[in-house]
Amino acid sequence: SCLVWEALDSAARPSTDFALRTLDGAPVSLSSLRGRVVLVTFWFPSCAPCRAEFPYLEALRARHEAAGFSVLAIDITREDAGARRALAELKVAFPSLTGDEDVVEAVKAAYRVSSVPTSILVDREGRAVYRDERFAGEPGIALLERRIELLLAGRP
């Protein structure tokens, strides 16, 4: 696990803060979650790999939320109706965030998102420590969960 920590530390970069809103209009900023481990995932409602990944992300959220883990999904298409349907169909409790087109585009650019799903894991200090640009199935989720657990537990 020391090698995983070294890899996480060497990859760490300050994350870019953003202020978006949930589908219900509640404001959410990344900085408001400082002190938590946050997975920021970029998606859109008709993205099949995104939809395939969401049940796994919801399971991670349910298992680790009490320990300080959150998931934020950013809908790059701002399809509020489609996002509501997808979250309901997939029984996902984590929020899908949206905002004005220029704001969402600026967040995409800040995180160098060129394809979805793209996920960024942010540590308690607000540093982006891990990035994945595909849904890697159960093995990828298992590796992601190990990284989350290490970040929640703190440096060994």
Secondary structure, DSSP 8 states (H G I E B T S, - for coil): -HHHHHHHHHH-EE----EEEETTS-EEESGGGTTSEEEEEEE-TT-HHHHHHHHHHHHHHHHHGGGTEEEEEEETT--HHHHHHHHHHTT--S-EEE--HHHHHHHHHHTT--SSSEEEEE-TTSEEEEEE-S--HHHHHHHHHHHHHHHHH---
